[in-house]
Amino acid sequence: MKIYSAGVLMMLAAISCGCKKDKLVDNTDLIKTITTTNLAGISTDKAFYKPGDEIVFTLDKALPATAKVRYKQSGTIVQSATVTGTSWKWTAPTADFTGYMVELFDTVNGQEKIYGTIAVDVSSDPARFPRNGFLSAYGKLSDADIKTVMSSLNRYHMNYVQFQDWEYKHHEPLAGTVAKPDASWKDIANRDNYLATVQGYITAAHSYNMKTLHYNLAYGSLNDAAADGVNEQWYLFDDATHSEKEVASLPQPPFKSDLYIMDPSNTGWQQYLAGKTNDMYKVFNFDGYQIDQLGNRDKTLYNYSGGTVDLPTAFNSFIKAMKVASPTKSLVMNAVTQYGQPQIADAPVDFLYSEVWPPNEGYKDLVDIIKSNDALTGGTKKSVLAAYMDYDLAANPGYFSTPGVLFTDAVIFAHGGSHLELGEHMLGKEYFPNNNLQMRDDLKVAMVSYYDFLTAYENLLRDGGTFNNPAITPGDSQTKLNNFPPQTGQVSVIGKDFGNKQVIHLINFANAASFDWRDRNGTQAVPHPVSNGRFNFTSAKTVKKIWVASPDIDGGASKDVAYTQSGNAVTFTLPMLKYWDMIVVEYQ
């Protein structure tokens, strides 16, 4: 099966299903529904902060006068204070690249009560812990519409936002001129895009401290490219005599042109597109370039002179040329089914972006991709996986499967990756404007908690440590444990050794319907919760503290766990395991 990338050829799937493309549909409705009956809604004024920045918190309702706030770093309280009113401030600590969980709490009838939680990422550079969101529709939108979308992405702490399919032409992103840009234009799918909307989104994103990424192929041109100055010698060809251009055919209508494939390593093409991109930057203040490709073309490709072209090597050359042309701009490039990822990783990209396609359909495959990416850069460039959920279900209007999404996020997050899935809506197809599927209320609430969890505990999830198989066994008959990948009827264990602490993730696959992460038809089963499960852990080190946190319970707030240790034998009881618990054993 031929695999193509996001936003290009497999738009056909979205068009054939009749999805809407011009009217923005807010499937998340997040501003109105992020709260539950027992947790207050909290927001911050930025997606991430630099050390020393002022952080402004806002509550959606007043709390009892006795409520307090505490700021935790990896389960340890760094500061506490009382809370008055519905807004307060905190100065970001000086430690760079650090995540915090902010917990609102009180003691009620002798029991601790969590009123709400929110994460804070203190990082001078978002590339250290990338969380990538998207935009996909640029029709006439009001400032209020734009704010609703961007405040939702801010609540998820998205520090990068890619603007899919916003441009005029692949070989000429800017419609009009720098002096007089067009107020509107037709994109590749003949949708109307508006300058005011694109600029409005960029301004809103910057107000939340997010980096904005212009989207374009590395090597696309339309059928009128020659009239715009594209040289015949810059193309890729299917033969050594340059008689047959390499082309990705698109039906017309609705598309305005086929896509002709250029040689990314051709210096003439690099200079041309860099110039056009820099013209665009003068009108649209994007922070960088999200570079796309079409995956392995499964054929020998030639340049105009008859020499063969190795596309992965050409990608590396292209990325470096774009950096030279715009040294202050961030670059990210899609590795479709990992095609060219070693060469991309060796180029100046902020993080590693992998669009996941068959045969990589199991939970283990997601982990193999993340670990492979980590090995390419020694873990210095983190992974974002474009992995589209409920793929077959998304051909028609309906709802995402909550357990399918949460299991996939738990696996990705526990192994140090992030998931490209959230924008104006959640993604079910590689054509980003497809908004057939909506999130049910439980998934809307869960997504906030899961992204708080990813952000607050980034130093345990994405910052060092060595994966291992911790010596943990069940202490009762409620669970069976196995080291990841998942097995039928068992809870999967993922360990990471930090020397002075052992992290143990438990993902409750015990009654999973399948181990296919995509959950194509939305049939994944809701896990049976485990209450007060007992566990045994073997440690040659003396334990100082055990604590647990879960995105499924109290918004990810950490809780100390009582334990006993006799020699190497440690026993403890977990209050609850729904989808995912993270246990942290700290040593003296």
Secondary structure by P-SEA (a helix, b strand, c coil): ccccccccccaaaaaaacccccccccccccccccccccbbbbbcccccccccbbbbbbbcccccccbbbbbbccccccbbbbbcccccccccccccbbbbbbbbccccccbbbbccbbbbbbccccccbbbbbbbcccccccaaaaaaaaaaaaaacccbbbbcccccccccccccccccccccccccccccccaaaaaaaaaaaaaabbbbbbbbbcccccccccccccccccbbbcccccccccccccccccccccccccccccaaaaaaaaaaaaaaaaccccccccccccccccbbbbccccccccaaaaaaaaaaaaaaacccbbbbbbbccccaaaaaaaccccbbbbbcccccccaaaaaaaaaaaaaaccccbbbbbbcccccccccccccccaaaaaaaaaaaaaabbbbcccccccccccccccccccccaaaaaaaaaaaaaaaccccccccbbbbbbccccccccccccccccccccbbbbbbbbcccbbbbbbbccccccccccccccccccccccccbbbbbbbbcccccbbbbbbcccccbbbbbbbbccccccccccccccccbbbbbbbcc
